[in-house]
């Protein structure tokens, strides 16, 4: 039996092996690097399509430049250039030779003879209608390009360059700062402009995906005698930089800052207005910065150059890194703080790793945790269960709210200057609220409301800012939009919501902005503390405007009243003069009835010392005096104890005049007084 079994055994394993199913490839455990994840989910970082990618690249580079300059208290000077690159030029950049089409029907934009004939006929009809409208004086729309004129695979390419006067970057750190995703200097609990901490890294990933070209960085720090030049791209699978060139060059001009250049696929036509709108709003919220924006097209008539000049030299303070508030931490964060702390025992850990926990408060907390806790116990020895107990106590105990000292709002002065500089409104009001708290994070809401202005549409024009960066997308769901549209009764403040040109500016700064959605483009309406603060800030501005509007209406009514009364002055003067002339011709016996003043007046009329013109002038003066006295009496009754004041803006000092001189700034909500020594 054993022999028989062994004789059949060679055939059976062979048969079994042939029937055994192969292991599915997808069942293998795989890993992705952070760079791979963001490359596959680029819409999360704002790179949804070529047009949005161009906009996001500009935004990331500009915000990095501002952060860099502000970190060394340098007035920012940012130059941003977008240069259009044609297909032939792009091919030559990557070493590709242009090739004529061999099989025309293979391409997406191929047209048959009949399709081309129909398209040309349609374009001819459109041109005819356009010419007819132009002749009749109607508004003529620009004719869009033909639908089939450009294939899907034939994209537009742009070289984006951003240069600043910031602090620059250390020579050895540049490769990792640009070629390693989720590495940077901005991580920590403080107010930052960034949303994901990606910065220019995502622009490099998009460049690698759309053009394959590396990014170029030139940088020099203050006081350095050399300038770093680096050309690199990123190994997406390993999340490490791939350096082509990394060298030191001469810096004869003693320039400091950074210049970043990247070539990407984009769409200027569809996102032109968004990019320019972004630059304009950035000029509003940072009037102390100077921006030079250039778009260089292949055809010179489409070139764009816009300079946003600096209006003030007063900069907000640099945001400070702060410690966590006990009510804002979770279990994982407590574990990380324990792992990173240099403190030895639990008492020191509570005192020094959290805000608003003093020694006596920490001792009370430890006493409340239970008998297994003590002030001197090593913090590294805490078990998972003990950490959960600490977290539960943090959630239930009462703590003082964190202060807003770590925050850096734009300030009423800068916000007002920015609105006036860019919109030129008829009137503007600003308000900066005190620091408030949500979920243990401090936040400050600033608001401005303007009426009238240049390039402002009728109705509500809403401008939203989070940590001093403009938010342009998903406006409808934002807390600012919903508050302005649904919770403010504009008629109460003498403002017509549909006919007046109203600008609503709201800036929110915080150590944690509660963005909604993957794109982080709006702040939700579900946080009661923020919604209440936004409404209050807008109402404060509206109250200021209401008093100005009432004074303006009163002045208009006063002018209208004077104008109406003035219409009767000529007739009244002539009638009075005729009566006085008749009195001069009365019998002497009747003249004796007049007192001395009347006799003197009649004699002046008789001698023509008083004429119709004299009476007209005196009546006009009397009307003006009475009207002023009535207005003054009304103002006194209304509680207005002083005459209205006008805003005065002092010209900023020239840099040459301030060199070598010390100065001291005195800040007020509406002005800054600089004393130069």
VOKOL-970891 format. One line per 2 residues: their letters; for each residue x, y, z of C-alpha. Coordinates in steps of 0.25 Angstrom, whole numbers, plus 5000, padded with zeros to 4 digits. Layout:
BEGIN
A) X,Y,Z; ...
//
This chain:
BEGIN
XX) 5000,5000,5000; 5011,5009,5003
XX) 5018,5006,4991; 5006,5008,4982
XX) 5004,5022,4989; 5018,5026,4986
XX) 5017,5022,4972; 5005,5031,4970
XX) 5010,5043,4978; 5019,5049,4967
XX) 5006,5051,4958; 4997,5057,4969
XX) 5006,5068,4974; 5008,5073,4960
XX) 4993,5073,4958; 4991,5080,4971
XX) 5001,5091,4967; 4994,5094,4954
XX) 4981,5096,4961; 4986,5105,4972
XX) 4981,5120,4970; 4991,5131,4970
XX) 4991,5141,4981; 4985,5154,4977
XX) 4994,5165,4976; 4985,5175,4983
XX) 4985,5167,4996; 5000,5170,4998
XX) 5002,5181,5009; 5007,5194,5002
XX) 5011,5207,5007; 5011,5221,5001
XX) 5020,5233,5004; 5014,5246,5008
XX) 5018,5252,4994; 5011,5240,4987
XX) 4998,5243,4995; 4998,5258,4992
XX) 5001,5255,4977; 4989,5245,4976
XX) 4980,5255,4984; 4985,5268,4979
XX) 4971,5274,4980; 4973,5274,4995
XX) 4984,5284,4994; 4977,5293,4984
XX) 4982,5287,4971; 4969,5282,4965
XX) 4972,5286,4951; 4982,5294,4943
XX) 4976,5307,4945; 4974,5305,4960
XX) 4988,5300,4961; 4994,5313,4955
XX) 4986,5321,4965; 4990,5312,4977
XX) 5005,5313,4973; 5004,5328,4973
XX) 4997,5328,4986; 5007,5319,4993
XX) 5019,5326,4988; 5014,5340,4992
XX) 5010,5336,5006; 5023,5329,5008
XX) 5030,5342,5004; 5022,5350,5014
XX) 5024,5341,5025; 5039,5341,5022
XX) 5040,5357,5022; 5031,5358,5034
XX) 5039,5348,5043; 5051,5358,5042
XX) 5042,5371,5043; 5046,5375,5029
XX) 5035,5383,5021; 5032,5372,5010
XX) 5035,5375,4996; 5030,5363,4987
XX) 5031,5362,4972; 5023,5351,4965
XX) 5024,5348,4950; 5016,5339,4942
XX) 5022,5336,4928; 5014,5329,4917
XX) 5022,5318,4910; 5018,5313,4897
XX) 5019,5299,4892; 5031,5301,4884
XX) 5039,5308,4895; 5034,5297,4905
XX) 5039,5286,4896; 5052,5293,4894
XX) 5054,5294,4909; 5052,5279,4911
XX) 5060,5275,4899; 5048,5271,4891
XX) 5048,5273,4876; 5035,5278,4870
XX) 5029,5268,4861; 5018,5270,4850
XX) 5006,5262,4851; 5005,5249,4842
XX) 4991,5244,4845; 4983,5256,4847
XX) 4970,5248,4850; 4977,5242,4862
XX) 4976,5255,4870; 4965,5261,4878
XX) 4964,5274,4871; 4962,5267,4857
XX) 4951,5273,4849; 4945,5267,4836
XX) 4942,5276,4824; 4927,5277,4828
XX) 4930,5280,4843; 4940,5291,4839
XX) 4930,5297,4829; 4919,5297,4840
XX) 4929,5303,4850; 4933,5314,4841
XX) 4919,5317,4837; 4915,5318,4852
XX) 4927,5328,4854; 4923,5336,4842
XX) 4909,5338,4848; 4914,5341,4862
XX) 4923,5352,4855; 4912,5358,4848
XX) 4903,5359,4860; 4915,5365,4867
XX) 4917,5376,4857; 4902,5379,4856
XX) 4902,5380,4872; 4914,5389,4871
XX) 4907,5398,4860; 4895,5400,4869
XX) 4903,5403,4881; 4900,5391,4889
XX) 4910,5384,4898; 4919,5375,4890
XX) 4924,5362,4897; 4938,5356,4893
XX) 4937,5345,4884; 4942,5332,4890
XX) 4951,5323,4883; 4946,5311,4876
XX) 4943,5299,4883; 4951,5290,4875
XX) 4963,5298,4873; 4971,5293,4885
XX) 4973,5278,4888; 4972,5273,4903
XX) 4987,5268,4903; 4992,5282,4898
XX) 4993,5290,4911; 4998,5303,4914
XX) 5011,5305,4922; 5016,5316,4931
XX) 5028,5320,4938; 5025,5325,4952
XX) 5035,5334,4959; 5034,5340,4973
XX) 5045,5348,4979; 5045,5355,4993
XX) 5054,5362,5003; 5052,5352,5014
XX) 5061,5345,5023; 5065,5335,5013
XX) 5068,5320,5016; 5080,5313,5022
XX) 5089,5307,5011; 5089,5292,5016
XX) 5074,5292,5019; 5069,5296,5005
XX) 5068,5282,4999; 5059,5277,5010
XX) 5051,5290,5011; 5046,5288,4997
XX) 5048,5273,4994; 5042,5266,5006
XX) 5027,5267,5008; 5023,5270,5023
XX) 5036,5276,5027; 5037,5291,5030
XX) 5039,5302,5040; 5025,5306,5043
XX) 5020,5294,5051; 5016,5298,5065
XX) 5004,5304,5072; 5004,5318,5067
XX) 4997,5327,5056; 5002,5323,5042
XX) 4997,5327,5028; 4999,5312,5023
XX) 4988,5302,5022; 4995,5289,5021
XX) 5010,5292,5023; 5012,5289,5008
XX) 5016,5302,5003; 5025,5301,4990
XX) 5026,5286,4991; 5012,5284,4985
XX) 5016,5293,4974; 5029,5285,4972
XX) 5020,5272,4972; 5011,5278,4961
XX) 5022,5283,4953; 5028,5269,4953
XX) 5014,5263,4949; 5011,5273,4938
XX) 5025,5277,4932; 5035,5269,4938
XX) 5044,5281,4941; 5051,5284,4954
XX) 5050,5296,4963; 5061,5306,4964
XX) 5063,5314,4977; 5073,5325,4980
XX) 5074,5330,4994; 5083,5338,5003
XX) 5082,5341,5018; 5084,5355,5024
XX) 5099,5357,5026; 5104,5345,5017
XX) 5114,5348,5007; 5110,5337,4997
XX) 5097,5333,4991; 5091,5319,4990
XX) 5087,5313,4977; 5079,5300,4977
XX) 5072,5293,4965; 5064,5280,4970
XX) 5052,5272,4968; 5046,5261,4977
XX) 5046,5246,4978; 5031,5244,4980
XX) 5032,5230,4984; 5043,5232,4995
XX) 5039,5246,4999; 5053,5251,4998
XX) 5059,5262,4989; 5067,5259,4976
XX) 5077,5270,4976; 5083,5274,4962
XX) 5091,5286,4966; 5094,5291,4980
XX) 5105,5302,4981; 5109,5315,4987
XX) 5111,5327,4978; 5115,5342,4979
XX) 5106,5352,4986; 5112,5365,4982
XX) 5099,5373,4984; 5098,5368,4998
XX) 5084,5364,4995; 5076,5355,5005
XX) 5063,5348,5002; 5059,5337,4993
XX) 5055,5335,4978; 5047,5323,4974
XX) 5045,5319,4960; 5036,5307,4955
XX) 5030,5303,4942; 5016,5297,4943
XX) 5004,5294,4934; 4993,5305,4936
XX) 4981,5313,4931; 4983,5328,4932
XX) 4970,5331,4924; 4961,5324,4933
XX) 4968,5328,4946; 4973,5342,4942
XX) 4962,5349,4950; 4964,5340,4963
XX) 4979,5343,4963; 4977,5358,4961
XX) 4966,5358,4972; 4975,5350,4981
XX) 4986,5361,4979; 4977,5372,4982
XX) 4971,5366,4995; 4985,5363,4999
XX) 4989,5378,4997; 4977,5381,5006
XX) 4981,5373,5018; 4996,5376,5017
XX) 4997,5391,5013; 5011,5391,5019
XX) 5015,5382,5007; 5019,5385,4993
XX) 5015,5376,4982; 5019,5376,4968
XX) 5011,5367,4959; 5014,5364,4944
XX) 5008,5355,4934; 5017,5353,4922
XX) 5010,5347,4910; 5015,5342,4896
XX) 5007,5354,4890; 5011,5367,4897
XX) 4997,5373,4896; 4993,5363,4907
XX) 5004,5367,4917; 4999,5371,4930
XX) 5007,5380,4940; 5001,5384,4954
XX) 5008,5391,4965; 5002,5391,4979
XX) 5009,5402,4986; 5012,5402,5001
XX) 5003,5411,5009; 5009,5410,5023
XX) 5022,5405,5030; 5014,5400,5042
XX) 5015,5385,5043; 5007,5376,5052
XX) 5015,5368,5063; 5021,5355,5059
XX) 5012,5343,5064; 5017,5336,5076
XX) 5018,5321,5078; 5009,5318,5090
XX) 5006,5305,5099; 4994,5297,5098
XX) 4982,5300,5107; 4977,5288,5115
XX) 4963,5288,5109; 4969,5287,5095
XX) 4977,5275,5096; 4974,5260,5093
XX) 4980,5247,5098; 4990,5246,5087
XX) 4995,5260,5089; 4997,5258,5104
XX) 5006,5246,5100; 5014,5254,5090
XX) 5016,5265,5100; 5021,5255,5111
XX) 5030,5248,5101; 5036,5262,5097
XX) 5037,5269,5110; 5049,5272,5118
XX) 5042,5272,5131; 5044,5261,5141
XX) 5032,5261,5150; 5017,5262,5148
XX) 5016,5276,5155; 5027,5282,5146
XX) 5020,5276,5134; 5007,5282,5137
XX) 5013,5296,5140; 5022,5297,5128
XX) 5015,5290,5116; 5001,5296,5117
XX) 4996,5311,5118; 4988,5316,5130
XX) 4993,5305,5140; 5001,5311,5152
XX) 5007,5303,5163; 4995,5304,5173
XX) 4986,5300,5161; 4994,5288,5157
XX) 4995,5283,5171; 4980,5284,5172
XX) 4978,5276,5159; 4988,5265,5164
XX) 4980,5264,5177; 4968,5262,5169
XX) 4974,5251,5160; 4974,5241,5171
XX) 4983,5234,5181; 4992,5228,5170
XX) 4997,5241,5165; 5007,5250,5173
XX) 5014,5263,5169; 5028,5257,5170
XX) 5024,5244,5161; 5033,5243,5148
XX) 5024,5248,5137; 5030,5238,5127
XX) 5025,5227,5136; 5010,5230,5134
XX) 5002,5218,5129; 4992,5219,5118
XX) 4980,5218,5128; 4987,5230,5136
XX) 4988,5238,5123; 4973,5236,5120
XX) 4970,5241,5135; 4978,5253,5132
XX) 4970,5256,5119; 4957,5254,5126
XX) 4960,5264,5137; 4965,5274,5126
XX) 4952,5273,5119; 4944,5275,5132
XX) 4952,5284,5140; 4951,5300,5140
XX) 4962,5307,5134; 4964,5322,5131
XX) 4963,5325,5116; 4976,5327,5108
XX) 4980,5341,5105; 4981,5347,5090
XX) 4996,5351,5093; 5001,5341,5083
XX) 4992,5346,5072; 4996,5356,5061
XX) 4984,5363,5055; 4985,5373,5044
XX) 4980,5384,5053; 4969,5394,5051
XX) 4979,5404,5046; 4985,5395,5035
XX) 4971,5390,5031; 4966,5404,5029
XX) 4978,5408,5021; 4977,5396,5012
XX) 4962,5398,5009; 4964,5413,5006
XX) 4976,5410,4998; 4970,5399,4989
XX) 4955,5403,4989; 4955,5418,4991
XX) 4941,5418,4998; 4932,5429,5001
XX) 4932,5425,5016; 4938,5414,5024
XX) 4938,5408,5038; 4946,5398,5045
XX) 4946,5390,5058; 4956,5381,5065
XX) 4950,5372,5075; 4956,5366,5088
XX) 4962,5352,5088; 4951,5341,5090
XX) 4952,5326,5091; 4947,5314,5084
XX) 4951,5300,5088; 4963,5305,5096
XX) 4968,5313,5084; 4969,5328,5085
XX) 4963,5336,5073; 4961,5351,5069
XX) 4951,5356,5059; 4954,5369,5052
XX) 4944,5376,5042; 4942,5387,5033
XX) 4930,5392,5025; 4931,5402,5014
XX) 4921,5410,5006; 4923,5414,4991
XX) 4937,5413,4985; 4944,5409,4972
XX) 4942,5396,4965; 4931,5392,4975
XX) 4918,5386,4970; 4904,5389,4976
XX) 4900,5381,4988; 4909,5373,4997
XX) 4923,5371,4993; 4929,5361,5004
XX) 4944,5360,5006; 4948,5349,5015
XX) 4962,5347,5022; 4967,5336,5031
XX) 4981,5338,5038; 4983,5350,5028
XX) 4981,5342,5015; 4969,5344,5006
XX) 4959,5333,5004; 4953,5333,4990
XX) 4946,5320,4988; 4933,5314,4994
XX) 4928,5327,4999; 4913,5323,5001
XX) 4915,5314,5013; 4925,5323,5020
XX) 4921,5329,5034; 4924,5343,5029
XX) 4915,5342,5017; 4903,5336,5024
XX) 4905,5346,5035; 4905,5358,5026
XX) 4893,5353,5017; 4884,5347,5028
XX) 4887,5353,5042; 4890,5368,5039
XX) 4878,5377,5037; 4885,5387,5028
XX) 4873,5396,5027; 4874,5399,5042
XX) 4887,5406,5039; 4882,5414,5028
XX) 4889,5405,5018; 4882,5400,5005
XX) 4886,5386,5004; 4883,5385,4989
XX) 4886,5399,4983; 4898,5404,4992
XX) 4912,5399,4989; 4915,5392,5002
XX) 4929,5385,5005; 4929,5376,5017
XX) 4943,5372,5021; 4945,5361,5032
XX) 4958,5356,5037; 4959,5345,5047
XX) 4973,5341,5053; 4975,5329,5062
XX) 4985,5318,5066; 4975,5309,5060
XX) 4965,5313,5048; 4953,5303,5048
XX) 4953,5302,5033; 4943,5293,5026
XX) 4944,5284,5014; 4956,5277,5009
XX) 4961,5290,5001; 4960,5299,5014
XX) 4954,5310,5007; 4943,5314,5017
XX) 4940,5315,5032; 4928,5308,5036
XX) 4915,5314,5042; 4914,5304,5053
XX) 4923,5310,5063; 4915,5319,5072
XX) 4926,5327,5078; 4932,5331,5064
XX) 4918,5334,5058; 4914,5343,5070
XX) 4928,5350,5069; 4926,5353,5054
XX) 4912,5358,5055; 4917,5367,5067
XX) 4929,5373,5059; 4920,5376,5047
XX) 4910,5383,5055; 4920,5391,5062
XX) 4925,5396,5048; 4910,5399,5044
XX) 4908,5407,5057; 4919,5416,5053
XX) 4915,5417,5039; 4900,5420,5043
XX) 4905,5433,5051; 4913,5437,5039
XX) 4901,5434,5029; 4892,5442,5038
XX) 4901,5454,5038; 4902,5453,5023
XX) 4887,5453,5022; 4886,5464,5031
XX) 4896,5472,5023; 4889,5469,5010
XX) 4875,5473,5017; 4882,5486,5022
XX) 4887,5489,5008; 4873,5486,5002
XX) 4866,5494,5012; 4876,5506,5009
XX) 4874,5504,4994; 4859,5504,4996
XX) 4858,5517,5004; 4869,5523,4995
XX) 4859,5522,4984; 4850,5533,4990
XX) 4861,5542,4995; 4861,5551,4982
XX) 4846,5552,4982; 4845,5555,4997
XX) 4857,5565,4996; 4850,5573,4984
XX) 4836,5573,4992; 4843,5579,5004
XX) 4851,5589,4996; 4838,5593,4990
XX) 4831,5595,5003; 4843,5603,5008
XX) 4843,5612,4996; 4828,5615,4998
XX) 4831,5619,5012; 4840,5629,5008
XX) 4829,5636,5000; 4819,5637,5012
XX) 4815,5651,5018; 4824,5657,5029
XX) 4813,5656,5039; 4813,5641,5037
XX) 4828,5639,5038; 4827,5645,5052
XX) 4821,5631,5056; 4834,5624,5053
XX) 4845,5622,5064; 4859,5626,5062
XX) 4864,5613,5055; 4852,5612,5045
XX) 4855,5627,5041; 4870,5624,5039
XX) 4866,5612,5031; 4856,5620,5022
XX) 4866,5631,5020; 4877,5621,5015
XX) 4867,5615,5005; 4864,5629,5001
XX) 4879,5632,4999; 4881,5618,4992
XX) 4891,5614,5003; 4882,5602,5004
XX) 4878,5595,4991; 4871,5582,4987
XX) 4885,5575,4986; 4888,5579,5000
XX) 4875,5573,5005; 4878,5561,4997
XX) 4891,5559,5004; 4886,5561,5018
XX) 4875,5552,5016; 4885,5541,5011
XX) 4894,5543,5023; 4882,5542,5032
XX) 4877,5529,5026; 4891,5523,5028
XX) 4892,5527,5042; 4878,5522,5046
XX) 4881,5509,5039; 4894,5507,5046
XX) 4888,5511,5060; 4876,5500,5057
XX) 4887,5490,5054; 4895,5493,5066
XX) 4883,5492,5075; 4879,5479,5069
XX) 4893,5473,5071; 4893,5478,5086
XX) 4880,5471,5088; 4885,5458,5081
XX) 4897,5458,5091; 4908,5462,5080
XX) 4918,5471,5087; 4928,5473,5076
XX) 4928,5476,5062; 4930,5464,5052
XX) 4945,5461,5050; 4952,5457,5037
XX) 4962,5446,5035; 4976,5450,5033
XX) 4987,5441,5028; 5001,5446,5029
XX) 5011,5443,5018; 5020,5431,5022
XX) 5035,5434,5025; 5044,5432,5013
XX) 5054,5421,5016; 5066,5430,5014
XX) 5060,5440,5025; 5059,5429,5035
XX) 5073,5423,5033; 5081,5424,5046
XX) 5069,5430,5054; 5062,5423,5066
XX) 5047,5425,5066; 5036,5421,5076
XX) 5022,5418,5071; 5009,5422,5079
XX) 4997,5413,5074; 4983,5417,5074
XX) 4971,5409,5067; 4971,5420,5056
XX) 4985,5425,5055; 5000,5423,5059
XX) 5008,5434,5063; 5023,5432,5061
XX) 5033,5440,5069; 5046,5441,5062
X) 5058,5444,5071
//
